[in-house]
């Protein structure tokens, strides 16, 4: 076992006498940074900090981060296509605007609150890494071969995707400025604490042994990072700790948090006007398809990159993601066909997304055979979960809970059943760590997974609802637009811009006609107005 070999080396040699020939992988860089600066990893003005990290893994994670970033505009296009045309552009703005807010918050203190290893309360980090202080050439929490600077950038994309998903809750009746305020506090009070629970080396869920795939190299990383300042007893303690802690890229912090956050925001925001939901259907299926394609592309960086190295486990995560998505899409189409007797492109895209969500916590733990089963179960659960909003009376307009929260829960439960040491060991580091799920005879794993799910669900919903309610009662920050604004569309009310030119032509036509009943051309007889499915006055085309 690689880690045992490393521990034995440290038991018999000092860092200064560490010989490259003793390292099991001679092609890799030295496994230990020189410790000249415990905060930044060294003086970059006088020494090359790059020699302590693997260029191949760095390149892989940079590309994976760029792929995950593409998921944000993918979400924007998906939500825009699912909405009606009069609010199509406002949803694109909401998702892209949230990304700007998340970038600022993550730089300011978000990364530190989630990942600072010097905080020991198990609930939330401290400000040791605020404004990227002490985040340069030190070893990252994710891998001993990538620096903290790169790790923080990669994790930023996870946060941006999570908040972008939540922005589906503002659809067709939410104001944009208050939504941006919500994003900042949601990140600080909801996302960062839950990310700390499971991805921070001192998080309570991490220490408890909940499976979370974003921390795959913690065993080796934590051991080596503390070599310069710890005794041999500390090494053995970290060795024992990391053997119980593994990962999943976001079943809790990303999927459950986004699903519950969107549900809570929708609850405080209120339902859309019923009379404007008559004959409602997505206005642009092509945009939905484009958004799904971009999401799928980014998801391979999301799940594959969470192996934090160009290794076999990353490849397996990509394979599992594709298998789960494809089978989920097929099953969703069949479930819709039993009712409509037609196949649906929207249904296919919905199935793909629910499968990718379910693969998020499970792709680095379960076998391909289990991934196929996961896709089938996720599609069934998510498809029927779209009815939850009617049962509880909350207008979750983009079905965020059904598409993200529920499949995320299913994926976490599958880890308890089908988590396999054979899959985990594919990264080359977590070898010989023992049983993972029930198929490995680890019977205690399931109750930990369920307890973690319940904790994420309750905390995310309650705190998100409280944040939204407090913002809503602040003068000038009311979450909801007026009834008239909802009638005219959020594009007109919030932006003054439109996704389609003809909407602008319609607005100009109405502006030329003060009473909205007579045509602007003198001598032309009054013509009746037609009412569209958008519940807007739509004039008939005047004769040429």
C-alpha positions in Angstrom: 0.0 0.0 0.0 1.4 3.3 -1.1 0.5 5.2 2.1 2.0 2.6 4.4 5.2 2.8 2.3 5.3 6.6 2.8 4.7 6.3 6.5 7.5 3.8 6.9 9.8 6.2 5.0 9.0 9.0 7.5 9.5 6.7 10.4 13.1 6.0 9.3 14.2 9.2 7.6 14.2 13.0 8.1 12.7 15.2 5.4 16.1 16.7 4.6 17.5 13.2 3.8 14.5 12.1 1.7 15.9 10.3 -1.4 14.0 10.5 -4.6 14.9 6.8 -5.2 12.7 5.9 -2.2 9.6 7.4 -3.7 7.4 4.7 -5.4 6.7 6.9 -8.4 10.0 8.3 -9.7 8.2 10.1 -12.5 6.3 12.3 -10.0 7.8 15.4 -8.3 9.0 15.3 -4.8 6.1 14.4 -2.5 7.0 17.0 0.1 7.3 20.7 -0.2 10.3 22.1 1.5 8.4 23.8 4.3 10.3 27.1 3.9 7.0 28.9 4.4 4.2 27.1 6.2 1.6 29.7 5.0 2.3 30.2 1.3 4.6 27.2 0.6 7.6 29.3 -0.1 8.9 32.6 -1.4 7.9 32.6 -5.1 10.2 35.6 -5.8 13.3 33.5 -5.0 12.3 29.8 -5.5 10.3 27.8 -8.0 7.2 26.5 -6.3 6.0 24.6 -9.3 8.6 21.8 -8.8 6.6 20.5 -5.9 3.5 19.7 -8.0 2.6 17.4 -10.9 2.2 19.4 -14.1 -0.1 16.7 -15.6 -2.5 16.8 -12.7 -2.4 20.6 -12.7 -3.3 20.7 -16.3 -6.1 18.2 -15.8 -7.7 20.2 -13.0 -7.4 23.5 -14.9 -9.2 22.0 -17.9 -11.8 20.4 -15.5 -12.4 23.7 -13.9 -13.0 25.4 -17.2 -15.5 22.6 -18.1 -17.4 23.0 -14.9 -17.6 26.8 -15.5 -19.4 26.0 -18.8 -22.2 24.5 -16.8 -23.3 28.0 -15.6 -24.3 29.3 -19.1 -25.7 25.8 -19.7 -28.0 26.3 -16.7 -28.9 29.7 -18.0 -29.9 28.4 -21.4 -31.8 25.5 -19.9 -33.8 27.7 -17.6 -34.4 30.3 -20.4 -35.8 27.6 -22.7 -38.1 26.2 -19.9 -39.6 29.6 -19.2 -42.0 31.6 -21.4 -40.4 33.9 -23.9 -41.3 37.1 -22.1 -39.1 36.1 -19.2 -36.4 34.2 -21.1 -33.6 36.8 -20.9 -34.1 37.5 -17.2 -33.3 33.9 -16.3 -30.1 34.1 -18.3 -29.2 37.2 -16.4 -30.1 35.7 -13.0 -27.8 32.7 -13.5 -24.9 34.6 -15.0 -25.3 37.4 -12.4 -25.2 34.9 -9.6 -21.8 33.6 -10.9 -20.3 37.1 -10.5 -21.6 37.3 -6.9 -20.2 33.8 -6.1 -16.8 34.7 -7.5 -16.6 37.8 -5.2 -17.9 35.9 -2.1 -15.5 33.0 -2.7 -12.5 35.3 -3.0 -13.6 37.4 0.0 -14.2 34.6 2.5 -16.1 31.7 0.9 -13.1 29.5 0.3 -11.8 30.1 3.7 -15.1 29.4 5.4 -15.4 26.1 3.6 -11.9 24.7 3.5 -9.7 26.4 6.1 -7.9 23.5 7.8 -7.0 25.6 10.9 -10.7 25.7 12.0 -11.5 22.8 14.3 -15.2 23.4 15.2 -16.3 20.9 12.5 -19.1 23.3 11.3 -17.5 26.2 9.5 -14.1 27.4 8.7 -12.3 30.6 9.8 -10.8 33.6 7.9 -7.3 32.2 7.6 -7.6 32.1 3.8 -9.8 35.2 3.3 -9.0 37.1 0.1 -6.8 34.1 -0.9 -4.3 34.7 1.9 -2.1 31.7 2.6 -3.4 30.1 -0.6 -0.5 29.9 -3.0 2.0 27.1 -3.1 0.9 25.0 -0.2 -0.5 21.5 -0.7 -4.2 21.4 -1.4 -6.8 19.5 0.7 -7.8 17.6 -2.4 -4.4 16.2 -3.6 -0.8 16.4 -2.6 0.1 17.0 -6.3 -1.9 20.2 -6.9 -1.5 23.6 -5.1 -4.2 25.3 -2.9 -4.4 28.1 -5.4 -5.7 25.7 -8.1 -7.8 23.8 -5.7 -9.6 26.9 -4.6 -10.3 27.9 -8.2 -11.7 24.5 -9.0 -14.0 24.5 -6.0 -15.2 28.0 -6.9 -16.8 26.5 -10.0 -18.8 24.0 -7.8 -20.1 26.9 -5.8 -21.1 28.9 -8.9 -23.0 25.9 -10.3 -24.8 25.4 -7.0 -26.1 29.0 -6.8 -26.9 29.0 -10.5 -29.2 26.0 -9.9 -30.9 27.9 -7.1 -31.6 30.8 -9.4 -34.2 28.7 -11.2 -36.5 29.7 -8.3 -36.9 33.3 -9.5 -38.5 32.2 -12.8 -41.2 34.6 -14.1 -41.9 36.6 -11.0 -38.7 37.2 -9.0 -36.8 40.5 -8.9 -33.1 40.2 -9.8 -31.4 42.6 -7.4 -32.8 41.0 -4.2 -31.9 37.6 -5.7 -28.3 38.7 -6.0 -28.3 39.7 -2.3 -29.8 36.3 -1.5 -26.9 34.6 -3.4 -24.3 36.3 -1.3 -25.8 35.3 2.1 -26.8 31.9 0.8 -23.2 31.2 -0.1 -22.0 32.4 3.3 -24.6 30.8 5.6 -25.7 27.7 3.7 -23.2 26.5 1.1 -20.0 27.2 2.9 -21.0 25.5 6.2 -22.3 22.3 4.5 -19.2 22.2 2.3 -17.1 22.4 5.5 -19.0 19.5 7.0 -18.0 17.1 4.3 -15.0 18.5 2.4 -12.9 20.1 5.2 -10.5 17.8 7.0 -12.0 18.9 10.3 -15.7 18.7 9.2 -17.9 16.6 11.3 -19.3 14.5 8.4 -15.8 14.0 7.0 -14.4 12.7 10.3 -17.5 10.6 10.8 -16.8 8.7 7.5 -19.6 10.0 5.2 -18.7 9.2 1.6 -17.8 12.4 -0.3 -15.7 12.0 -3.4 -14.2 15.6 -3.5 -11.6 14.6 -0.9 -10.1 11.5 -2.5 -6.4 12.1 -1.6 -7.0 13.4 1.9 -5.1 10.4 3.5 -1.8 11.1 1.7 -2.4 14.9 1.6 -3.0 15.4 5.3 -0.2 13.1 6.3 2.4 14.8 4.2 1.2 18.4 4.9 1.8 17.9 8.6 5.2 16.2 8.4 7.2 19.4 9.0 5.3 20.4 12.1 4.0 17.2 13.7 5.4 14.3 15.6 5.2 10.7 14.6 2.1 10.3 16.7 0.4 13.0 14.6 1.2 11.1 11.5 -0.3 7.9 12.8 -3.4 9.9 13.9 -3.9 11.4 10.5 -3.3 8.0 8.9 -6.1 6.5 11.0 -8.4 9.4 10.4 -8.1 9.4 6.6 -8.8 5.7 6.3 -12.4 6.4 7.3 -13.0 9.4 5.0 -13.8 9.3 1.4 -15.8 11.4 -1.1 -18.6 12.3 -3.6 -18.5 15.6 -5.7 -21.4 17.4 -4.2 -24.3 15.1 -3.4 -24.8 17.3 -0.3 -23.2 20.7 -0.9 -24.3 20.9 -4.5 -27.4 18.9 -5.2 -29.3 18.7 -1.9 -28.4 22.3 -1.0 -29.5 23.7 -4.4 -32.7 21.7 -4.4 -33.7 22.8 -0.8 -32.5 26.3 -1.4 -34.6 26.7 -4.5 -37.6 25.2 -2.8 -37.3 27.6 0.2 -36.8 30.6 -2.1 -39.9 29.6 -4.1 -41.9 29.2 -0.9 -41.1 32.7 0.3 -41.5 34.2 -3.2 -45.0 32.7 -3.7 -46.8 31.1 -6.5 -47.2 32.5 -10.0 -50.6 33.8 -10.9 -52.8 30.9 -11.8 -54.5 32.6 -14.7 -51.2 33.1 -16.4 -50.3 29.4 -16.2 -53.0 28.3 -18.7 -51.5 26.3 -21.5 -48.1 26.8 -20.1 -45.2 25.1 -21.9 -41.5 25.7 -22.4 -41.0 28.3 -25.1 -37.8 27.0 -26.7 -36.9 23.3 -26.7 -33.7 24.0 -28.7 -32.4 26.2 -25.9 -33.2 23.4 -23.4 -31.3 20.9 -25.5 -28.3 23.3 -25.9 -28.3 23.9 -22.1 -28.4 20.1 -21.4 -25.4 19.5 -23.8 -23.3 22.2 -22.1 -24.3 20.8 -18.7 -23.3 17.2 -19.7 -20.0 18.4 -21.1 -19.2 20.3 -17.9 -20.4 17.4 -15.7 -17.6 15.2 -17.0 -15.2 17.8 -15.6 -17.3 18.0 -12.4 -17.2 14.3 -11.7 -14.0 13.3 -13.5 -12.1 16.2 -12.0 -13.1 15.3 -8.5 -10.5 12.5 -8.6 -8.0 15.4 -8.5 -5.6 13.7 -10.8 -5.4 12.2 -14.3 -6.0 8.7 -13.1 -8.2 5.6 -13.6 -10.7 6.8 -11.0 -11.3 10.0 -13.1 -12.0 7.8 -16.1 -14.3 5.6 -14.2 -16.2 8.6 -12.9 -16.8 9.8 -16.5 -17.9 6.3 -17.6 -20.3 6.1 -14.7 -21.7 9.6 -15.4 -22.5 8.7 -19.0 -24.1 5.4 -18.2 -26.3 6.8 -15.5 -27.3 9.8 -17.6 -28.2 7.7 -20.7 -30.3 5.1 -18.8 -32.0 7.8 -16.8 -32.9 9.7 -20.0 -34.4 6.5 -21.6 -36.5 5.7 -18.6 -37.8 9.3 -18.2 -39.0 9.2 -21.9 -40.7 5.9 -21.3 -42.4 7.3 -18.2 -43.7 10.3 -20.1 -44.8 8.2 -23.1 -47.2 6.1 -20.9 -49.2 9.3 -20.4 -48.8 11.4 -23.5 -48.2 8.6 -26.0 -45.5 10.7 -27.6 -41.8 10.8 -27.0 -40.5 14.1 -25.6 -37.2 16.0 -26.1 -37.8 17.9 -22.9 -38.4 14.6 -21.1 -35.1 13.2 -22.6 -33.2 16.2 -21.4 -34.8 16.0 -18.0 -33.8 12.4 -17.7 -30.2 13.1 -18.7 -29.9 15.8 -16.1 -31.4 13.7 -13.3 -29.0 10.9 -14.1 -26.0 13.2 -14.1 -27.2 14.6 -10.7 -27.4 11.1 -9.3 -24.0 10.2 -10.6 -22.5 13.3 -8.9 -22.2 11.7 -5.5 -21.8 8.1 -6.7 -19.6 8.1 -9.9 -16.3 7.7 -8.0 -17.6 4.9 -5.8 -19.8 2.5 -7.6 -19.3 0.0 -10.5 -20.7 0.6 -14.0 -23.3 -2.1 -13.4 -24.5 -0.2 -10.4 -24.5 3.0 -12.3 -27.0 1.6 -14.8 -29.3 0.6 -12.0 -28.7 4.1 -10.5 -29.9 5.8 -13.7 -33.1 3.8 -13.8 -33.9 4.4 -10.1 -33.0 8.1 -10.3 -35.2 8.7 -13.3 -38.2 7.0 -11.7 -37.8 8.9 -8.4 -37.1 12.3 -10.1 -40.0 11.9 -12.5 -42.6 11.2 -9.8 -40.9 13.9 -7.6 -42.1 16.6 -10.1 -45.5 16.1 -8.4 -44.2 17.1 -5.0 -44.7 20.8 -5.7 -48.4 20.3 -6.2 -48.7 18.3 -3.0 -47.0 20.9 -0.8 -48.3 23.9 -2.7 -44.9 25.5 -3.5 -44.3 26.7 -7.1 -40.9 25.2 -7.8 -41.2 26.4 -11.4 -38.0 24.8 -12.7 -38.5 21.6 -10.7 -35.1 22.1 -9.0 -36.0 19.9 -6.0 -37.2 17.0 -8.3 -34.3 17.3 -10.7 -31.4 18.0 -8.3 -32.4 17.4 -4.7 -34.1 14.0 -5.1 -31.5 12.4 -7.5 -28.7 13.7 -5.3 -30.3 11.8 -2.3 -30.6 8.7 -4.4 -26.9 8.9 -5.4 -25.8 9.2 -1.8 -27.9 6.2 -0.8 -26.4 4.2 -3.6 -23.0 4.9 -2.1 -24.1 3.1 1.1 -25.3 0.1 -0.9 -22.8 -0.2 -3.8 -19.7 1.7 -2.7 -16.7 -0.4 -3.7 -13.1 -0.4 -2.6 -12.2 -1.6 -6.1 -13.4 1.7 -7.6 -12.0 3.9 -4.9 -8.6 2.3 -5.3 -8.4 3.2 -9.0 -6.9 6.6 -8.1 -3.7 4.8 -6.9 -3.8 6.3 -3.4 -6.8 4.9 -1.6 -5.5 1.3 -1.8 -6.3 -1.1 1.0 -8.7 1.2 2.7 -11.3 -1.5 3.5 -15.0 -1.9 2.7 -17.1 1.0 1.5 -20.7 0.0 1.1 -22.9 -3.0 1.8 -21.4 -5.0 -1.0 -18.1 -4.7 0.8 -19.9 -5.7 4.1 -19.6 -2.2 5.6 -23.0 -2.3 7.2 -22.6 0.9 9.2 -22.1 3.1 6.1 -25.8 3.5 5.3 -27.0 5.1 8.5 -24.2 7.6 8.3 -25.3 8.5 4.7 -28.9 8.9 5.8 -28.1 11.0 8.8 -26.0 13.3 6.6 -28.8 13.6 4.1 -31.3 14.6 6.8 -28.8 17.1 8.2 -28.3 18.7 4.7 -32.0 18.8 3.9 -33.1 20.4 7.1 -30.3 22.9 7.5 -30.4 24.0 3.8 -34.2 24.5 3.7 -34.6 26.3 7.1 -31.6 28.7 6.7 -32.4 29.4 3.1 -36.0 30.2 3.9 -34.9 32.5 6.8 -32.5 34.4 4.6 -35.1 34.9 1.9 -37.7 36.1 4.4 -35.4 38.6 6.0 -34.3 40.0 2.6 -38.0 40.2 1.6 -39.0 42.4 4.5 -36.2 44.9 3.9 -37.6 48.0 2.1 -36.5 48.1 -1.5 -35.5 44.4 -1.5 -38.9 42.7 -1.9 -38.3 39.4 -3.7 -41.3 39.5 -5.9 -42.2 41.8 -8.8 -45.7 43.3 -9.1 -48.6 41.5 -10.7 -48.4 43.9 -13.7 -44.7 43.1 -14.1 -45.5 39.4 -14.0 -48.1 40.0 -16.7 -45.7 41.9 -19.0 -42.8 39.6 -18.3 -39.6 39.9 -16.3 -37.6 40.9 -19.3 -39.5 44.1 -19.7 -39.8 44.8 -16.0 -36.3 44.0 -14.8 -34.1 44.5 -17.8 -35.8 46.5 -20.5 -34.2 44.1 -23.0 -35.6 41.0 -24.7 -34.5 37.7 -25.9 -36.3 38.1 -29.1 -36.7 41.1 -31.4 -40.4 40.7 -32.0 -41.1 41.3 -28.3 -39.5 44.8 -28.8 -41.6 45.3 -31.9 -44.7 44.4 -29.9 -43.8 46.9 -27.1 -43.3 49.6 -29.7 -46.6 48.9 -31.3 -48.4 49.2 -28.0 -46.5 52.4 -27.2 -47.8 53.9 -30.5 -51.4 53.0 -29.4 -52.2 54.8 -26.2 -55.5 53.0 -25.5 -54.2 49.7 -26.8 -57.3 49.3 -29.0 -56.7 51.4 -32.1 -54.1 50.7 -34.7 -51.5 53.4 -35.2 -52.4 54.0 -38.8 -55.0 56.7 -39.3 -58.1 55.6 -40.9 -57.7 52.0 -40.1 -60.6 50.3 -38.4 -60.3 49.0 -34.9 -59.3 45.4 -34.9 -59.9 42.8 -32.1 -57.0 41.6 -30.0 -56.1 38.0 -29.5 -54.9 36.7 -26.2 -51.8 34.5 -26.3 -50.9 31.7 -23.9 -48.7 34.2 -22.2 -51.8 36.2 -21.2 -50.5 39.3 -23.1 -52.5 41.3 -25.6 -51.4 40.3 -29.0 -52.6 42.4 -32.0 -53.4 40.8 -35.3 -51.2 41.7 -38.2 -52.5 44.8 -40.0 -53.2 44.3 -43.7 -50.4 45.4 -46.1 
